Every structure is written in C-alpha cells, then in structure tokens.
Amino acid sequence: MKAERVLAELNRLRQDLDKNPKDSEWFTLHHAFCFISYKMGDFQKYLDENIKPGDEPEFD
C-alpha cells in the first residue's frame, strides 16, 4: 500500500470540513496530515511492515 494513497484520503477528509482550528476533528486531521507528510518515509515503512497484501481498504 502506498503512503500517498492514505495521505490523499486524510487530505480529502480534512478538506470536507470547514477550516476551523478550534474544531477537534479538523485540528486532528490537519495535524495528522501535516505530520505524515513530513514523515512519508517512516509512514511508508510502517505500512510496508503492517499492511499485508489484500488487507488494504478500497478508496473511492
């Protein structure tokens, strides 16, 4: 599974919300998106080690 696909889904979820730093859902998604973007190599390694082929969800 490619980290970019998960990051794209996080971004889609984040964009579905009104930008409001006081909203806990937006805040959480925004900072998770930023951190994972910064640590893409580490996140890809995590996915490679923890997601088996066929275990990936289907993204729209």
N, C-alpha and C positions, 0 to 999 in steps of 0.2 A: 504494500500500500504506500502510495506517495504522500509525503507530508504536505505537499502543496494542495492536495485534494481536501484534506482535513482543514487546512488553513483557509481555503476558499469557502468551505461551509461555515466556519466560525465567522468569517467576514460577512457572509450572507445573513447569518443570524443577527449579527451586530448591526448591519445596515437596515434590517427590518424594524429596528427600534428607533425612536426619536433620540438624537444625541442629547443625553442628559447625564452629566457626571454624578448627579445626586441619586439617580436610579440604580439600584444594586444590580439589576440584570444587565443593563448597558455597561456599567462600570466593570463587572466581572468579565463579560465577553470582550470588551475593549482591551483590558489589560492582559487577558489570556492571549488574545490575538497578537498584541504587541510583543509579549514575551516569547511566544512560539516563533514569531517572525524573526526575532533576534537570535534564537537558538535552533534554527532549522536543522542543522546537522545533528544536534543532540536529539531532537524530536524524531528525525528520520531513523536514527539508531534505535530509539525506544520502540518505534513502530515495527521496525525490522525484527526486533527481539521478542515482541509481544503479540503481534497480529499474524496469525497463521494464514496461508493462502486459503481463500474461501470464507474466512471469518469477517471480511470487510462488509460493511453495510452498503446498500445501494443508495447512491446520492442522486438526487434529481438533476 
